[in-house]
Structure formats: structure tokens, C-alpha cells
Amino acid sequence: MSLRVRAVATALGLEPMRVYIESGGERGDRGERDVHLCADAKLAVAVGGALSSTKEQGRLTFEAARLLSWTAAGATIGAFLATAEVPAFLLAVATDAGGEDIKELRRRVTKPLPRKVRKEIERIAAEGIRDLARAGTEWHAEEQRWADRVAFLLSRDAAAALEVTADGKDPRTTQRALDLVRYLASEGDRKSVV
């Protein structure tokens, strides 16, 4: 499992990273099949132990490639946030608005950032993005589409890709799964990713 995740990282132009294998029960039934980023001194990947079986290698590759493609694109924060969380994060980091929960998030997020980075974020927010939350949500959705496409190309496992993007729901009713099916059925888009 570690070799596969490191191979995916190398394919995406990233340095090989540490891989932690989680034993069963640590994150519940679904958690045993999860791949997620974690950070200690450096970025690392944690893999649920259930993905060690031979039949799960496509899913392992897809999940690892999807997460690591965010890092390869310089947008690691997107891998940590769900699309619905992006507006609150942007509101906390880039503005002074929001209630107590946003203020607490702002304090936790901006405290470790260097002053220069905080000033750059404030500058970007002040440049006239009228609807920062909407722009952030659109950015996250587009980056997620690219991450899913890159992951499919590296895993070459459509069943695993649709299972992951559907997130336990019917793929015919899940926007991410439908976007991936449209991509798989198109001719021209695949050439633009490679």
C-alpha cells in the first residue's frame, strides 16, 4: 500500500511521503476504506487497512491520486475542506465578517500564518471579488472535478472512481459521479488533462 501511494505521489511530481496504515475500527466501517491527508511535521497520507486487499487496489489508487492531485496543484487546503466548508473558511481568513464561530475559526487559521501571507490574503479579498464565498465554492468544485479526472487516469478503474465520487449514493443522482461519467464519455477532454 505504501509503495502504491508513493508511486502515485511520484507520478504527480510530489516527493514520496510517509504513509500510515490505519488498523480496523479506528474510523468506523467507512474509515477502514478511507484515504486522507494528515499533517505532523510534513504532509502524510493515512490509509484505511481495508484497502490492503488486492480487489481494493483501484480504489486505493483513485483515492490517493484524488487527494494528492490537490497538493500537486498547489491547493492542498481543498483536500481538507468539503465544498460546503469553503465559504466559512474564506470568510474567516479573508474578511472581518461573521459570527463567533467564524471569529474562532479566523483566530485558529490565521494565527499560524506568517504576517506576509495574511496580508496577501487580505489584498486578494480587497481586490474586488464581489462574492468571495461563491467564487470559492466554484473554485473548489472545479478543482474537485480535475482531481477526480486525474485520479481516474492514474487508477484506470471506473467502478472504483464512481463508487468514490458517488459517496455511497446512487451515482446517477450524484453531481461528482455524473461529472466523471460525462468526462469518461467525452473524447476531447481527456486529451487536455494529459
CORWOKA-V347252 format. One line per field, one symbol per residue. ss: DSSP state (H for helix, E for strand, L for the rest). psi: psi as a letter, one per 40 degrees, with the letter a starting at -180 (. if undefined). burial: b if it has 9 or more other C-alpha atoms within 8 Angstrom, else e. Layout:
ss = ???
psi = ???
burial = ???
//
This chain:
ss = LHHHHHHHHHHLLLLLLEEEEELLLLLHHHHLLLEEEEELLLEEEEEEHHHHLHHHHHHHHHHHHHHHHHHHLLLHHHHHLLHHHHHHHHHHHHLLLLLHHHHHHHHHHHHLLLHHHHHHHHHHHHLLLLLHHHHHHHHHHHHHHHHHHHHHHHHLLHHHHHHHHHLLLLHHHLHHHHHHHHHHHLLHHHHHHL
psi = dddddddddddeeiihiihhhhiiedfidddeeihiiihbdihihhhhdeeeideeddddddddddddddddeffdddddiiddeddddddddeieiiaddddddddddddehidddddddddddeeehdgddddddddddddddddddddddddfgddddddddefeihdeehddddddddddeiddddded.
burial = eeeebbbbbbebeeeebebbebebeeeeeebbbbbbbeeeeebbbbbbbbbeeeebbbbbbbbbbbbbbbbbeebbebbebeeeebbbbbbbbbbeebeeebbebbeebbeeeeeeebeebbebbeeebeebbebbbeebbebebebbbbbbebbebeebbbbbbbeeeebeebebbbbbeebeeeeeebeeee
//
